[in-house]
Amino acid sequence: MGHLVLAGAGHAHMTALTAIPRFLEQGHAVTVVGPDDYHYYSGMGPGLLGGTYEPDDIRFAVREMAEKRGAAFVRDRVARIDGRGRTLELASGRSLAYDVLSCNIGSYVPLGDGGPAPSGAGLYTVKPIESLLAAREHLRRLARERAAEVVVVGGGPAGLEVAGNVWQLGRAAGRKGGHAPRITVLAGKRFMGRFLAPVPGMARRVMDRRGIVVREGVRARTLEPGRVVLDTGEERAADVIFVATGVKPSRVFARSGLPLGPDGGLAVNRFLQCAEHPEIFGGGDCVHFSERPLDKVGVYAVRQNAVLVENLLAALAGRELKAFDPGGGYLLVFNVGGSKGILRKGPLVFGGRPAFWAKDWIDRRFMRHFQNAS
Ligand SMILES: Cc1cc2nc3c(=O)[nH]c(=O)nc-3n(C[C@H](O)[C@H](O)[C@H](O)COP(=O)(O)OP(=O)(O)OC[C@H]3O[C@@H](n4cnc5c(N)ncnc54)[C@H](O)[C@@H]3O)c2cc1C
């Protein structure tokens, strides 16, 4: 009987975690490797920053989910995968052998040369989501002292949501006699430029109404705690800097010499399987779906859950695999703070409170589904 290792307990592994008894019933052993006892749901991360949610509202107790069902949980990080030797090297130096491996180790925020974004006091990347909680506490402390300067680097959805929720946090602080921050978004070429009209215009109007400065056509060249240098040479002091410049798949696969897609993610075929090492599978932001590139959104990670479980069971039993169908378009709702949102599904676009309510309802339902299972 085989040993299944789930590397990372992210969004694409939620069903696998609940399905652990199915693996055990068939005589397999299951080990889950993750750096933390909890996994945070990114869709609600900006709401955590803005104070709408508390950590327990938006996280899954993945260690408990695994152990309660009879799997082993190893609190560690995968550092390297030895595909030939079917062994994981963990950050602690420990190694772990597998028969079948499934990877859901997500993505990170790089900067400039593709390396990780710098870190330090007052510098927060939008991933991991836990860093938004640290940022919230920092902003609340500053609000008691003075009006802080906040710079959000990146003018995509994460930059929009972060700026809107920092504004919400500042409004709450102002109501308690604290100081609201001044917020600037360095939007790169064009704010929300990846989206079709009317989304960029709607997002821009939300920012303008709140006094959030959006600068288009400028990029950050250097980021360090307390200071941003723009590509124009201009320097800005900043108490808090958010880095929301987009994500790249985990570097574990490149480090391991495994087949990569153009984005650096583990290349997987329509079965979510690495063709060169058929016992390695994966889902979520860390993989490149070779049939067609998928956006780095949680929607796809969630859609991959069921097929991943069936294919892991099939691979352990030597049965035929099922193809993953990514499906058609997907619903996107941006939480812009102030209990407002912008909702887009194909040609349908609307903003305001109903858009936020829709997101809040969908997100809470998703959380309940797996939290109740834990
Ligand atoms: C601010 C923000 C808001 C977003 N909002 C939405 C939204 O509303 N809707 C949407 O569809 N998408 C949204 N996204 C995109 C979404 O975050 C990603 O597509 C989603 O997180 C992908 O899920 P994942 O499980 O693949 O990766 P992750 O969420 O990154 O999870 C990876 C997991 O693996 C663990 N891990 C990492 N490295 C290792 C390692 N070396 N070894 C072991 N474990 C490891 C991590 O701790 C984590 O638990 C948002 C992104 C951001 C940044």
The ligand as a Tripos MOL2 file, in Angstrom:
@<TRIPOS>MOLECULE
LIG
   53    58     1     0     0
SMALL
NO_CHARGES

@<TRIPOS>ATOM
      1 C1         -4.9620   39.9040   -1.5200 C.3       1 LIG1
      2 C2         -5.4430   38.7830   -2.4100 C.ar      1 LIG1
      3 C3         -6.8010   38.5880   -2.5980 C.ar      1 LIG1
      4 C4         -7.2580   37.5590   -3.4300 C.ar      1 LIG1
      5 N1         -8.5920   37.4000   -3.5940 N.ar      1 LIG1
      6 C5         -9.0450   36.4000   -4.3840 C.ar      1 LIG1
      7 C6        -10.4600   36.2010   -4.5540 C.ar      1 LIG1
      8 O1        -11.2950   36.9160   -3.9980 O.2       1 LIG1
      9 N2        -10.8560   35.1880   -5.3660 N.ar      1 LIG1
     10 C7         -9.9560   34.3780   -6.0090 C.ar      1 LIG1
     11 O2        -10.3680   33.4690   -6.7220 O.2       1 LIG1
     12 N3         -8.6300   34.5480   -5.8690 N.ar      1 LIG1
     13 C8         -8.1530   35.5340   -5.0760 C.ar      1 LIG1
     14 N4         -6.8050   35.7170   -4.9390 N.ar      1 LIG1
     15 C9         -5.8890   34.7680   -5.5870 C.3       1 LIG1
     16 C10        -5.6630   33.6140   -4.6510 C.3       1 LIG1
     17 O3         -4.9420   34.0750   -3.5340 O.3       1 LIG1
     18 C11        -4.8290   32.4720   -5.1510 C.3       1 LIG1
     19 O4         -5.1820   32.1070   -6.4450 O.3       1 LIG1
     20 C12        -5.0140   31.2960   -4.1960 C.3       1 LIG1
     21 O5         -4.4790   31.6380   -2.9360 O.3       1 LIG1
     22 C13        -4.3240   30.0570   -4.6950 C.3       1 LIG1
     23 O6         -4.4780   29.0530   -3.7340 O.3       1 LIG1
     24 P1         -3.3150   28.0200   -3.4580 P.3       1 LIG1
     25 O7         -3.8510   27.0780   -2.4530 O.co2     1 LIG1
     26 O8         -2.7860   27.4870   -4.7070 O.co2     1 LIG1
     27 O9         -2.1220   28.8720   -2.8320 O.3       1 LIG1
     28 P2         -1.9880   29.5530   -1.4030 P.3       1 LIG1
     29 O10        -3.2370   30.1880   -0.9990 O.co2     1 LIG1
     30 O11        -0.7500   30.3790   -1.5260 O.co2     1 LIG1
     31 O12        -1.7190   28.3400   -0.3970 O.3       1 LIG1
     32 C14        -0.5370   27.6280   -0.4040 C.3       1 LIG1
     33 C15        -0.3680   26.9110    0.8980 C.3       1 LIG1
     34 O13         0.8580   26.2090    0.8590 O.3       1 LIG1
     35 C16         1.6440   26.5080    1.9990 C.3       1 LIG1
     36 N5          3.0420   26.4820    1.5670 N.ar      1 LIG1
     37 C17         3.7200   27.4540    0.9080 C.ar      1 LIG1
     38 N6          4.9790   27.0630    0.6670 N.ar      1 LIG1
     39 C18         5.1020   25.8220    1.1740 C.ar      1 LIG1
     40 C19         6.1650   24.8850    1.2240 C.ar      1 LIG1
     41 N7          7.3590   25.1660    0.7090 N.pl3     1 LIG1
     42 N8          5.9390   23.6970    1.8060 N.ar      1 LIG1
     43 C20         4.7140   23.3890    2.3300 C.ar      1 LIG1
     44 N9          3.6760   24.2370    2.3100 N.ar      1 LIG1
     45 C21         3.8740   25.4330    1.7340 C.ar      1 LIG1
     46 C22         1.1880   27.8600    2.4610 C.3       1 LIG1
     47 O14         1.4090   28.0290    3.8340 O.3       1 LIG1
     48 C23        -0.3030   27.8220    2.1080 C.3       1 LIG1
     49 O15        -1.0440   27.2730    3.1550 O.3       1 LIG1
     50 C24        -6.3290   36.7350   -4.1050 C.ar      1 LIG1
     51 C25        -4.9590   36.9430   -3.9160 C.ar      1 LIG1
     52 C26        -4.5110   37.9500   -3.0790 C.ar      1 LIG1
     53 C27        -3.0310   38.1480   -2.8990 C.3       1 LIG1
@<TRIPOS>BOND
     1     1     2 1
     2     2     3 ar
     3     2    52 ar
     4     3     4 ar
     5     4     5 ar
     6     4    50 ar
     7     5     6 ar
     8     6     7 ar
     9     6    13 1
    10     7     8 2
    11     7     9 ar
    12     9    10 ar
    13    10    11 2
    14    10    12 ar
    15    12    13 ar
    16    13    14 ar
    17    14    15 1
    18    14    50 ar
    19    15    16 1
    20    16    17 1
    21    16    18 1
    22    18    19 1
    23    18    20 1
    24    20    21 1
    25    20    22 1
    26    22    23 1
    27    23    24 1
    28    24    25 2
    29    24    26 1
    30    24    27 1
    31    27    28 1
    32    28    29 2
    33    28    30 1
    34    28    31 1
    35    31    32 1
    36    32    33 1
    37    33    34 1
    38    33    48 1
    39    34    35 1
    40    35    36 1
    41    35    46 1
    42    36    37 ar
    43    36    45 ar
    44    37    38 ar
    45    38    39 ar
    46    39    40 ar
    47    39    45 ar
    48    40    41 1
    49    40    42 ar
    50    42    43 ar
    51    43    44 ar
    52    44    45 ar
    53    46    47 1
    54    46    48 1
    55    48    49 1
    56    50    51 ar
    57    51    52 ar
    58    52    53 1
@<TRIPOS>SUBSTRUCTURE
     1 LIG1         1 GROUP 0 **** ****
